[in-house]
Structures are given as structure tokens and as C-alpha cells.
């Protein structure tokens, strides 16, 4: 079974009865938010929306914003929309940097219309996110602005260590905290703020999102070296090809015998055969399993953060957001562990 956590498989993982309806409302909000007076800009900005995507970040915002399992309020959906627009805008920019030709199974914006159009469209999406955030109050507006800065810091940190065999675990963790965990933390914080939760709960849910984001990115990085292209929904070993050495690679390089074989394959451009040889070496020495243990620790920390949230019981209908959030990180890690075992 494919690992991909798309919209079709996200709802079962969270198992909140109202999430499917809230995600449908989100799609309507996204369509409206990218509309411009310029038809061409609208076309470019909306290009990736029909292709879907994980929608994990806005789903988190909406589950956090309706912990009793009720439908999310309009402000919560608007906040979730702003978060997804930030994510989408960052993808447009990422594709320019990576010279990507596809995204979510369709032609990338930069491949179809060029880098300049892709950059401007990404900027437009970030601007629309900021406009929506401003309508939700100064705290949300400031939060999204700061998060965009953290995304940039994380990405720059990654670029600074491209093809660097000496990249440390600390540098890796700092980078993924910025490029991935910061936006997940913001998604949860926005959901909590727009739902009017107490400050203790806001802080606990922000911590939850940060820890979940760390686990999520480590899992994603592990899958890049163990999963097939069909399971990933994108080329396997792409991080290796781009010189992005993630936690399992860093840990494999820390083993002298593995480094002697793996090192000469890295630090430069790679052929498809080189990528597959490097993937096999990373899979062969316990680096994958130990990386998943790090992800598992972050997932456990996320669950612990949920336990600090003030309970909401009035109006609870079926499975609550608490139950859905508490085990999400562990479910992500265990799915990856199962896939890793099959690959091994």
C-alpha cells in the first residue's frame, strides 16, 4: 500500500467525523482566495489546487480549532486557508530552486510558465495568506509573518549544507525545525487562537505542532531512502541527488565502514545507479531504524503536549480532536516503520 498521506487517507488517520466536510469548505476558501482581477495570475496561482496535496497543515488547524469534534468555525477555516497558502507559496519557490518539472503529479508552474512567473505567483500566494491573516487579528498576522521568516531560515540552512558530508545532526534538526515544524506549529496555533482557546492550551498545541512537524519531516526523509517512487508519489532518493543529507544519511556516514563506501558516492552529482547504491548502503546498517527512533521520540512528545490541553466536552460528537491528535505522530511513524520493514 502506498504511504502517501493525501486528502483521501488523512481523514481516516485523524478519524474526526467532521473533517471531510471541513476539508471541502477549505477547498472553496482556497479557490476564492487565489482569485485575482488578472485572469492569468488567477490561472497560475490556482494551478496546483486541483492536484490536491496532503492538506495536513490546514487539517491540523481545523481539528485543533474544533476539539469537541464539531464543524470548524468560519474563522478557523479562514486561518487554515492562510496556513495552506503559505505552504503552497513556499512550494512554488521550492520548485524554482530545485528546477522541478512536476509537483503533485502535474507540470510545475516554473516548468510551464518559467521561473519569474513562478516566483511572482508564489509571492502572490504569500500576500493573500497575509491578507487573510490580517483579517483574523494582529496576533495571527504577526505569527504568519514570523513563520514565513522561519521557513526561509530553514531552507537557507539546508542550502548552506548542500553536498556537505560534514553536516551535523544539530544543523539538520535546526533546518527541519524551520522549514517544516514551524509551519505545523503555526497551523496548530492559528487553529487554537481562532477558536478562542485559553492561553495554556494555545501554547500546548503549538508545542504539539512543532514536535509533530519534526517527526513528520524525519519520517519523510527516511522514506526517501527506503520507499519506492510509487509509494512516495515522487522520485525516490531525490534528497541524495540534490545533495541534501538527512538524518539517516548523516547517521550512516557516522559508521566508519559505511562511510568508506558511501562517502565516495556523495558530495557531487550522482547517476541513477549511484543513487540506488547509496540508498542500499543507508538501509543496510541500522541508520534508518535509529532515525525512526528519533521521530518516535518527537511523536511521543507531541502526544504529551496534547495531554496539557484544557478538556472541551460540551457538544462532543463522536471521536474528539484530542483523540485524533494524540496518536497521529505515532501512527505516522509506525506506518513508516512497517514500510521500512517491507523494504528491508
C-alpha positions as CSV (number, residue, x, y, z in Angstrom):
1,X,0.0,0.0,0.0
2,X,1.3,3.5,-0.8
3,X,2.5,5.6,2.1
4,X,1.3,8.8,0.7
5,X,-0.8,10.9,3.2
6,X,-3.2,12.5,0.8
7,X,-6.6,14.1,1.4
8,X,-8.2,10.7,0.9
9,X,-6.1,9.0,3.6
10,X,-5.8,11.9,6.0
11,X,-9.3,11.7,7.4
12,X,-9.0,8.0,8.4
13,X,-5.7,8.8,10.2
14,X,-7.3,11.6,12.2
15,X,-10.7,9.9,12.2
16,X,-12.7,13.0,13.1
17,X,-16.2,12.7,11.6
18,X,-16.4,16.4,10.6
19,X,-13.0,16.7,8.9
20,X,-14.2,15.6,5.5
21,X,-16.8,18.4,5.4
22,X,-14.3,20.9,6.8
23,X,-11.7,20.0,4.1
24,X,-14.4,20.6,1.5
25,X,-15.1,24.0,2.9
26,X,-11.3,24.6,2.9
27,X,-11.2,23.9,-0.9
28,X,-13.8,26.5,-1.5
29,X,-11.9,29.0,0.6
30,X,-8.7,28.3,-1.3
31,X,-10.4,28.7,-4.7
32,X,-11.8,32.1,-3.6
33,X,-8.5,33.3,-2.1
34,X,-6.4,32.8,-5.2
35,X,-8.8,34.7,-7.5
36,X,-7.3,37.9,-8.9
37,X,-8.6,40.6,-11.3
38,X,-5.9,39.3,-13.7
39,X,-7.1,36.0,-15.3
40,X,-3.6,34.9,-16.0
41,X,-2.4,35.4,-12.4
42,X,-5.6,33.5,-11.2
43,X,-4.7,30.6,-13.5
44,X,-1.1,30.4,-12.3
45,X,-2.0,30.8,-8.6
46,X,-4.7,28.1,-8.8
47,X,-2.6,25.7,-10.9
48,X,-1.8,23.3,-8.1
49,X,-5.1,23.4,-6.3
50,X,-6.9,20.7,-8.4
51,X,-3.9,18.4,-7.9
52,X,-4.7,18.3,-4.2
53,X,-1.9,17.5,-1.8
54,X,-1.6,16.4,1.8
55,X,-3.6,19.4,3.3
56,X,-2.1,18.2,6.6
57,X,-1.4,21.7,7.9
58,X,-4.9,23.1,7.4
59,X,-6.4,19.9,8.6
60,X,-4.4,20.2,11.9
61,X,-5.7,23.8,12.2
62,X,-9.3,22.8,11.8
63,X,-9.1,19.8,14.2
64,X,-7.3,21.9,16.8
65,X,-10.0,24.6,16.2
66,X,-12.8,22.1,16.9
67,X,-11.5,19.8,19.6
68,X,-15.0,18.7,20.5
69,X,-15.4,17.1,17.1
70,X,-17.9,19.7,15.8
71,X,-17.5,21.5,12.4
72,X,-14.9,24.2,12.4
73,X,-16.0,27.8,12.8
74,X,-15.5,30.1,9.8
75,X,-12.6,32.0,11.4
76,X,-10.9,28.6,11.9
77,X,-11.4,27.7,8.2
78,X,-10.0,31.1,7.2
79,X,-7.0,30.6,9.4
80,X,-6.4,27.1,7.9
81,X,-6.7,28.6,4.4
82,X,-4.0,31.2,5.2
83,X,-1.7,28.4,6.5
84,X,-2.1,26.4,3.4
85,X,-1.5,29.4,1.1
86,X,1.8,29.9,2.9
87,X,2.7,26.3,2.3
88,X,1.6,26.5,-1.3
89,X,3.6,29.7,-2.0
90,X,6.7,28.1,-0.5
91,X,6.3,25.1,-2.9
92,X,6.3,27.4,-5.9
93,X,9.6,28.9,-4.7
94,X,11.0,25.5,-3.8
95,X,10.3,24.2,-7.3
96,X,12.3,27.1,-8.8
97,X,15.2,26.4,-6.5
98,X,15.0,22.6,-7.3
99,X,14.4,23.1,-11.0
100,X,11.5,20.7,-10.5
101,X,9.4,19.8,-13.6
102,X,6.5,18.2,-11.7
103,X,4.6,18.8,-8.5
104,X,1.8,16.6,-7.2
105,X,1.7,14.7,-10.4
106,X,1.2,17.7,-12.7
107,X,3.6,20.1,-14.5
108,X,5.2,22.6,-12.1
109,X,4.5,26.3,-12.5
110,X,8.1,27.0,-13.3
111,X,8.3,24.3,-15.9
112,X,5.1,25.6,-17.6
113,X,5.5,29.3,-17.3
114,X,9.1,30.0,-16.3
115,X,10.9,30.9,-13.1
116,X,9.9,34.6,-13.0
117,X,6.2,33.7,-13.2
118,X,6.5,31.0,-10.5
119,X,8.3,33.4,-8.1
120,X,5.8,36.1,-8.6
121,X,2.9,33.7,-8.2
122,X,4.4,32.3,-5.0
123,X,4.8,35.9,-3.7
124,X,1.1,36.5,-4.6
125,X,0.0,33.4,-2.6
126,X,2.1,34.6,0.4
127,X,0.5,38.1,0.1
128,X,-3.0,36.6,0.0
129,X,-2.2,34.5,3.1
130,X,-1.0,37.7,4.9
131,X,-4.2,39.5,3.9
132,X,-6.4,36.7,5.3
133,X,-4.3,36.5,8.5
134,X,-4.7,40.3,9.0
135,X,-8.4,39.9,8.9
136,X,-8.1,37.5,11.8
137,X,-6.3,39.9,14.1
138,X,-2.8,41.2,14.8
139,X,-1.6,38.1,16.6
140,X,-2.4,35.8,13.7
141,X,-0.9,38.3,11.2
142,X,2.3,38.6,13.1
143,X,2.5,34.9,13.6
144,X,2.3,34.1,9.9
145,X,4.8,36.8,9.0
146,X,7.3,35.3,11.6
147,X,6.6,31.8,10.2
148,X,7.4,32.9,6.6
149,X,10.8,34.1,8.0
150,X,11.4,30.8,9.8
151,X,10.6,28.9,6.6
152,X,13.3,30.9,4.8
153,X,15.8,30.4,7.5
154,X,15.3,26.6,7.5
155,X,15.6,26.5,3.7
156,X,18.7,28.6,3.7
157,X,20.2,26.4,6.4
158,X,19.6,23.4,4.2
159,X,21.1,25.1,1.1
160,X,24.2,26.1,3.1
161,X,24.9,22.4,3.7
162,X,24.2,21.1,0.2
163,X,26.6,18.2,-0.7
164,X,28.2,18.6,2.7
165,X,29.4,15.3,4.1
166,X,30.1,17.0,7.4
167,X,26.6,18.2,8.0
168,X,25.8,17.6,11.7
169,X,22.6,16.3,13.3
170,X,22.2,19.6,15.1
171,X,22.4,21.5,11.8
172,X,19.8,19.1,10.3
173,X,17.4,19.4,13.2
174,X,17.7,23.2,13.1
175,X,16.9,23.2,9.4
176,X,13.8,21.0,9.6
177,X,12.5,22.9,12.6
178,X,12.4,25.9,10.4
179,X,11.4,24.5,7.0
180,X,8.7,22.1,8.3
181,X,8.0,22.1,12.0
182,X,7.5,25.9,12.2
183,X,4.5,25.9,9.9
184,X,2.9,22.9,11.6
185,X,3.3,24.6,14.9
186,X,1.7,27.7,13.4
187,X,-1.1,25.7,11.9
188,X,-2.0,24.4,15.4
189,X,-1.5,27.8,17.0
190,X,-3.7,29.5,14.4
191,X,-6.5,26.9,15.0
192,X,-6.3,27.4,18.7
193,X,-6.3,31.2,18.5
194,X,-9.2,31.5,16.1
195,X,-11.1,29.0,18.2
196,X,-10.6,31.2,21.3
197,X,-8.9,28.6,23.4
198,X,-7.2,29.5,26.7
199,X,-3.6,30.5,26.6
200,X,-2.3,27.4,28.2
201,X,-4.0,25.3,25.5
202,X,-2.7,27.6,22.8
203,X,0.9,27.1,24.0
204,X,0.5,23.3,24.4
205,X,-1.0,22.9,21.0
206,X,1.8,25.0,19.5
207,X,4.3,22.7,21.1
208,X,2.3,19.7,19.7
209,X,2.6,21.0,16.2
210,X,6.3,21.7,16.5
211,X,7.0,18.2,17.7
212,X,4.7,16.6,15.2
213,X,6.4,18.5,12.4
214,X,9.8,17.2,13.5
215,X,8.5,13.7,13.5
216,X,6.8,14.2,10.1
217,X,9.9,15.5,8.4
218,X,12.2,12.8,9.8
219,X,9.7,10.2,8.6
220,X,9.6,11.8,5.2
221,X,13.4,11.8,5.0
222,X,13.5,8.1,6.0
223,X,11.0,7.3,3.3
224,X,13.1,9.0,0.7
225,X,15.8,6.3,1.2
226,X,13.6,3.3,1.7
227,X,10.3,3.7,-0.3
228,X,9.6,3.2,-4.0
229,X,8.6,6.1,-6.3
230,X,5.0,4.7,-6.4
231,X,4.9,4.8,-2.6
232,X,6.3,8.3,-2.4
233,X,4.4,9.8,-5.3
234,X,7.7,11.4,-6.4
235,X,11.2,10.2,-7.4
236,X,13.0,8.1,-4.7
237,X,16.4,9.2,-3.4
238,X,15.7,12.8,-4.6
239,X,17.4,14.2,-1.4
240,X,20.6,12.3,-2.2
241,X,20.5,13.5,-5.8
242,X,20.2,17.2,-4.6
243,X,22.9,16.9,-2.0
244,X,20.5,17.1,0.9
245,X,21.9,14.7,3.5
246,X,19.2,13.9,6.0
247,X,19.3,12.1,9.4
248,X,19.5,8.5,8.1
249,X,22.4,9.6,5.8
250,X,24.1,11.5,8.5
251,X,23.9,8.5,10.8
252,X,25.1,6.1,8.1
253,X,28.1,8.3,7.4
254,X,28.9,8.2,11.2
255,X,29.7,4.5,10.8
256,X,33.3,4.2,9.5
257,X,32.8,1.1,7.4
258,X,29.7,2.6,5.7
259,X,31.3,6.0,5.2
260,X,34.1,4.3,3.3
261,X,31.6,3.1,0.7
262,X,29.0,5.8,0.9
263,X,31.2,8.9,1.0
264,X,32.7,8.5,-2.5
265,X,29.1,8.4,-3.9
266,X,28.2,11.7,-2.3
267,X,29.4,15.2,-2.3
268,X,28.8,15.6,-6.1
269,X,26.3,14.9,-8.8
270,X,25.0,11.3,-8.9
271,X,23.9,8.9,-11.6
272,X,20.7,6.9,-11.1
273,X,22.9,3.9,-10.3
274,X,24.8,5.9,-7.7
275,X,21.5,6.9,-6.0
276,X,20.3,3.4,-5.7
277,X,23.7,2.2,-4.4
278,X,23.7,5.0,-1.8
279,X,20.1,4.1,-0.8
280,X,21.1,0.5,-0.3
281,X,24.0,1.5,1.9
282,X,21.9,3.7,4.1
283,X,19.4,0.9,4.5
284,X,22.0,-1.6,5.5
285,X,23.4,-0.5,8.8
286,X,20.7,0.5,11.3
287,X,20.7,4.2,10.4
288,X,17.1,4.0,9.3
289,X,15.9,2.3,12.4
290,X,17.8,4.8,14.7
291,X,16.4,7.7,12.7
292,X,12.8,6.4,13.2
293,X,13.5,6.2,17.0
294,X,14.3,9.9,16.9
295,X,11.0,10.5,15.1
296,X,9.2,8.3,17.6
297,X,10.6,10.4,20.5
298,X,9.2,13.6,18.9
299,X,5.9,11.9,18.3
300,X,5.7,10.9,21.9
301,X,6.5,14.5,22.9
302,X,3.6,15.6,20.7
303,X,1.2,13.3,22.4
304,X,2.4,14.5,25.8
305,X,1.7,18.1,24.8
306,X,-1.9,17.3,23.9
307,X,-2.4,16.0,27.4
308,X,-1.8,19.5,28.7
309,X,-4.7,21.0,26.8
310,X,-7.8,22.1,28.7
311,X,-10.6,19.5,28.0
312,X,-13.5,20.5,25.9
313,X,-16.5,18.3,26.4
314,X,-19.6,20.4,25.6
315,X,-21.1,19.3,22.3
316,X,-18.7,16.5,21.7
317,X,-19.9,14.3,18.8
318,X,-18.1,11.0,18.3
319,X,-14.3,11.0,18.2
320,X,-12.9,14.2,19.5
321,X,-9.9,16.2,18.3
322,X,-7.9,15.2,21.4
323,X,-8.1,11.5,20.5
324,X,-7.2,12.3,16.9
325,X,-4.2,14.5,17.6
326,X,-2.8,12.4,20.5
327,X,-1.9,9.4,18.4
328,X,-1.2,11.0,15.0
329,X,2.6,11.2,15.3
330,X,2.8,7.6,16.5
331,X,0.6,6.4,13.6
332,X,2.8,8.2,11.1
333,X,6.0,6.7,12.5
334,X,4.5,3.2,12.6
335,X,3.3,3.3,9.0
336,X,6.9,4.3,8.0
337,X,8.4,1.6,10.2
338,X,6.1,-1.0,8.5
339,X,7.1,0.2,5.1
340,X,10.8,0.1,6.1
341,X,10.4,-3.5,7.3
342,X,8.9,-4.5,4.0
343,X,11.6,-2.7,2.0
344,X,14.3,-4.4,4.1
